[in-house]
Amino acid sequence: MSYARINTMTFVSPEAADALEAQYVETAPGSFTEANLLTFVRTGPTTASLTSVYPDKAAFDRSAPIRAERMKANESLIASVEMTEGDVRLCHTN
């Protein structure tokens, strides 16, 4: 069963949000190579929701060190982050 991580992020400023958004859009597909789906939804000037869907929990677990490294590298841009995870019941695209 597919497994997902949802990050709800608040950035220290709109400029920090812009910087992390640009970096994520450019580099995330090459970093999270096992992800079936990556999204970055800008929900406000200083907030975003990021979702990644993996084929299974094992692939999700393998991505955790990469996420931790990227979060550490960008900690000066991030005011707070709430991470949730769970089994994907629907992942529909047209």
Residue, then its C-alpha position, 0 to 999 in steps of 0.5 A: m500500500s502507498y504511504a505518504r508524508i504531509n508537511t505543513m510548513t511556516f517560513v520565517s518570511p515570504e522571502a524565505a518561503d520563496a527561496l525554499e519553494a524554488q529550491y524544492v521545485e528544482t531539487a526534490p524530484g532528484s532527491f526523493t527518487e522513489a516518490n510517486l508523487l511530490t507536491f508543494v502547495r503555497t497556502g499563504p505568503t509564509t505557509a505551504s503544504l508539501t505532500s510526498v507519496y511513496p509506493d510503500k512504507a519501506a520506500f518512505d522510510r528510505s526517504a527519511p534520512i534525505r528529508a532530515e538532511r534537507m530540513k537541517a540545511n534549511e532550518s534558518l528558513i523554517a519557523s515551524v513544521e508539522m509532519t504527519e504520515g499514513d497509508v494512502r487510501l486514494c491518489h487520483t490524477n487525471 
